[in-house]
Amino acid sequence: MTDAPRKDRPWLIRTYAGHSTAKASNALYRDNLAKGQTGLSVAFDLPTQTGYDSDHTLSRGEVGKVGVPVSHLGDMRALFKDIPLEQMNTSMTINATAPWLLSLYIAVAEEQGADISNLQGTVQNDLIKEYLSRGTYICPPAPSLKMIADVAEYCYTSVPKWNPMNICSYHLQEAGATPEQELSFALATATAVLDQLRPRVAEKDFPALVGRISFFVNAGIRFVTEMCKMRAFVDLWDEICEVRYGVTDPKYRRFRYGVQVNSLGLTEQQPENNVYRILIEMLAVTLSKKARARAVQLPAWNEALGLPRPWDQQWSMRMQQILAYETDLLEFDDLFDGNPAVDAKVEELKSGARAELANIDSMGGAIDSIDYMKSRLVESNSERLGRIEAGETIVVGVNKWQKGEPSPLMTGDGGIMTVDPKVEAEQIATLNAWRTQRNEGEVAAALKELRTAAAEGRNIMPASIVAAKAGVTTGEWAAQMRAVHGEYRGPTGVGSGRSNKTEGLDDLRMAVDAVSDRLGRRLKFLVGKPGLDGHSNGAEQIAVRARDCGMDIVYEGIRLTPSEIVAAATRDGADVVGLSILSGSHIPLIQDLISQMQSAGLSHIPVIVGGIIPDDDATRLIEMGIARVYTPKDFELNTIMADIITLADPEQTAAE
């Protein structure tokens, strides 16, 4: 009788989750752990990510929508109630407020009696990609980089098993990055952080600190290329650690990464097909032992429609468990070593990435190249969408084989979970109650010390932990960072000049010229992103296409209040206003904006809206007076451009 083959340990199985309140999210986490999840992955709501309390003006409509609100120690305590943090591996997708959320986590762990040196997990803590793709930054790049280093230095000395940063290329791919751009932009970020960290520790300790840096990546549908990309990441990181930083111990040069597979490619049309997409994409980061992920979290099949239900998340988790425990994958060495096709593709990707890295280095590194990288991403995303529009890239159910049967998975509740609007009021009430019961003297002293530490350039982690224990709120912590370092508006990547990529736009350009003649000036289109949603890809692509059609565009980037958008429409004489909202906060934000436009005498300006908007909500928006509603199924940008031209046409208005 032969011995059974020894199997490798499975990767950490996670589900990215959090919504409504800390109490509701705690129940979800405990249920998922009981179902076999082996690590936690916490999604925070946008106010928490961008450093605002739940009652701030910009938080309106955003509380508890895309994650859990954590405004203070009481929320963090409730989030992990009955979950022993010393035994848990917790990933927190948090960036600008990473020092603060980690401080709250440490404070709760200490309350539980944990030895914090045993805590295991990760804070994402990658601000550079926030400027490029996701938009939850607070401060300018240089002080943000310093705060990243503060977390890394503190963790190295006090929480040595914690990963203080995920270099996050996930959102770069979501923003349109090619594999070569994903490799090079992420590795450039890593070197910027390590260059900042190197002077902070003794030379003999630096390799161990390098070994705590981890990555968070995306795996797209071209799974052979994606698998080769992961092998290229392994090789390039090993090379950078050894050559650039002199790390001789191979274990400290290991490319350690977690993954969520591609959410950008999930379709609103025939959404059941997303199950296959998610499975295929998971293979890219699990099949090759040399480049296998340390942790995997999968989106649910219905995330292009809205917030997944617990059953949807369970289905995605079962996909991981079946691959890890039912198949024989973990019994084998690497399946691709020595494969000439794989080797050739890996070398091609590495060559392209090295060339781009050299280009970024010549500009002074990642911090000095933010504008350049942003413009490249917008350009790459435009090319990607153009290939889908032209049918060169086939997306099943979207631009080919669109006819299909209705999905039985979407009956009853519409296939998604919705957050009760009462959640926001309840969260604000508990926040106010928290403020009244704390010791204001301790809070004031903690805030003064925090601000002094930031102003003097000291590591802000010790002062942040003291502030967490004193009852300071998320908004109060971030306000000190804003006061010391200032706020920042990232580049939009949308240039003012027309592109020379005008194929197929002649008729639209002629129509814009004709309407502009009737208006007596160039047709002006204002693109706005109200609220805290920083996923700007859609807004950028609409702005770029409108520009290339000859419209005069106004696009000032993310995180605007409705009043700021109304002011811009008044100041710039907008003919059409377009809003992009992907966080689910469209109803309250648009109600506010429409009310303010009426008060400002702008009711005559047509407003169009794009985002992840359920059919019932789309009907409500039309009833409010919105002229057009677009969702991810409306991928043909030229059709949207034709609508804008029609809405701006004074002849059309007169006819109506």
Residue, then its C-alpha position, 0 to 999 in steps of 0.5 A: m500500500t503506497d502512502a498518500p501524497r503529501k498535500d500543500r497547505p491551502w491558501l487562506i480562504r477569505t470573503y471581502a465583506g462588511h456592510s450596514t453596521a459593525k454589529a451586522s458585519n460581526a454576525l456576517y463574519r462569524d457566520n462565514l467563519a463557521k462555514g469554513q472561511t479561514g481569514l477575515s477581509v474587512a470592507f470599510d464604508l467610504p466615510t471610514q476610508t476617507g477619514y470622515d465621521s458618519d455625520h459629515t456632509l460628504s458622508r450623506g448617503e454613503v454610510g454602510k453602503v460599500g462596507v462597515p462604518v467604523s467611527h471609533l473604538g466602540d465600533m471596532r469593538a462591536l465589529f470583532k465581538d466574540i472573535p479572538l483576534e490573537q487567533m485570527n488573520t485579518s486583512m483590512t482594505i484601508n489606505a489613507t486611514a490605515p494608521w488609525l484603523l490599525s490603532l483601533y484594531i490593536a486597542v481592541a486586541e489589547e482589550q481582549g487580552a491579546d499579546i499584540s506581537n502575535l497579531q497576524g494580518t494586513v492593512q492595505n496601506d497603499l496610497i499611490k494606487e489611490y491617486l491612480s485608481r481608487g480615490t480614497y486618499i486624504c493628504p498629498p503624496a509625500p506625507s502619505l508615504k511617510m505615514i505608510a512608513d510609520v505603520a511599517e516601522y511600528c509593525y516591525t518593532s511591535v507587531p512583527k507578524w503583521n503585514p504593514m502594507n499591501i502593494c496593491s495592483y488590483h485597482l490598477q487593472e480595474a483602471g485599465a492597466t496592461p499586465e506590463q503596467e500592472l507589474s511596473f506601477a506596483l513594483a515602482t510603488a514598492t521601491a518608493v516605500l522601501d526607499q523611505l523605510r531603509p533609513r529608519v532601521a538598522e542595516k541588519d534589520f532591513p531584510a526582515l522588514v522587506g520580508r513583511i511587505s506583501f502584495f494584493v493583485n488582480a487576476g483577469i479573464r485571460f488566465v494564461t497571461e495572468m498566470c504568467k504575470m504572477r510568475a513574472f511578479v515572483d521573478l522581478w520582486d526577487e531580482i529587485c530585493e537582491v540587486r537593488y536592496g542587497v537582500t541575500d536570504p531567499k525567504y525575505r525575497r519571496f513574493r507574498y500576495g493575496v488576490q481578489v479576482n477581477s470585478l471589472g469584468l463582471t457583467e450586468q447582462q447574463p450575470e450567472n455567467n460571472v460564476y464561470r469567469i470567477l472560477i477561471e480567474m481563480l485558476a490563474v493564481t492557484l495552478s502555478k505552485k511557484a506563483r500561488a496566492r497566499a490568500v484568495q477572496l472572490p467576488a460574488w456573481n452578482e456584484a455588477l448588480g449590487l451588494p451580494r447576499p450571504w448566500d452569494q458570498q457562500w457560493s464563492m467561498r465553496m468554489q475555493q473550498i472545492l478546488a482546495y480540498e476536492t481536487d488533487l491540485l495541492e499534491f503536485d509541484d509546479l505544473f508549468d516549470g520548463n514550459p516553453a510557451v509559459d517561459a516566453k510569455v513570462e520573459e516578454l512581460k518582464s522585459g516590458a515591465r523593466a522598460e517601464l520601471a526604468n522610465i519611471d525611475s528616470m522621472g524620479g520614481a513613483i511619487d514624481s510619476i503619478d500624473y504620468m501613470k494616471s494618464r497612461l491608465v486612462e489611455s489604456n482603459s480607453e483602448r480596452l473599452g474601444r476594443i469591446e465597443a468594436g467587437e474586437t474583444i468578445v464579452v459573452g452576453v454583452n457584445k456577442w450572444q446577447k439573447g438569453e433566458p432570464s436568470p432564475l437567480m434574480t427572482g424575489d429580492g432582485g438578486i442583491m441585498t440592499v442596505d436599509p436607509k435607516v442605518e445611516a441615522e442609527q449610526i449617527a445616533t450611536l456616534n453622537a452617544w459615543r461623543t457624549q460619554r467620553n472624557e473630553g479632556e482625554v480626547a483633547a489631550a490625545l488630539k493635541e499630541l497626535r497633531t504635534a507628533a505629525a507636525e514634528g515628523r514623529n511616528i504617528m502610530p503611538a499617538s494614534i493608539v493613545a487617541a483610539k483608547a481615549g475615544v477619538t473618532t475617525g473624522e477627528w483623527a483625519a482632521q489632524m492629518r489634514a490640518v498638518h499636511g493639507e488635502y490633495r486633489g489627485p490628477t484626473g488623467v483627462g487632458s483638455g486636448r482632443s485625441n487623435k483616435t477619432e475613428g468612428l466619431d465623424d458623425l458625432r463631431m458633426a452633430v456637436d458642431a451643429v448643436s454648438d452653432r445653434l447654442g452660439r458657443r461650444l456645447k459644454f458638458l459637465v461630468g461630476k462625481p458627487g459623494l465619496d466614491g473614488h472609482s472614477n474610471g467610468a467618469e474619465q472615459i465618458a469625459v475623454r469620449a465627450r472631449d474627442c467628440g468635440m464637446d467642451i468638457v468640465y471634469e474636476g475629479i472625485r469627491l464633490t458635494p452636490s453644492e460644488i457641482v451646482a456651483a460649477a454648472t452655474r459658473d461654467g454654463a453647462d448644457v448637460v450635467g453627467l453624474s457617476i456614482l458607483s457606491g449605491s448612494h445615488i438616491p440621496l445624492i441626486q435628490d439633494l442635487i436636483s433640489q439645489m439645481q431647482s433652487a439655483g434656477l438650473s432646472h432647465i439643464p438636463v442631468i444624466v446619471g451612470g452607476i450600479i443602479p437597480d431597475d427600481d432605483a432607475t425608475r425613481l431617478i427618472e421620476m425625479g427628473i433625471a433625463r437618462v440612467y446608464t448602468p454597466k450594460d450601457f457599454e457603447l459610449n457613442t450611444i451615450m454621446a448621441d444622447i448628450i448631443t440630443l439633450a443639449d440641442p435647443e431645437q430638440t428642447a423647443a420641439e419638446 
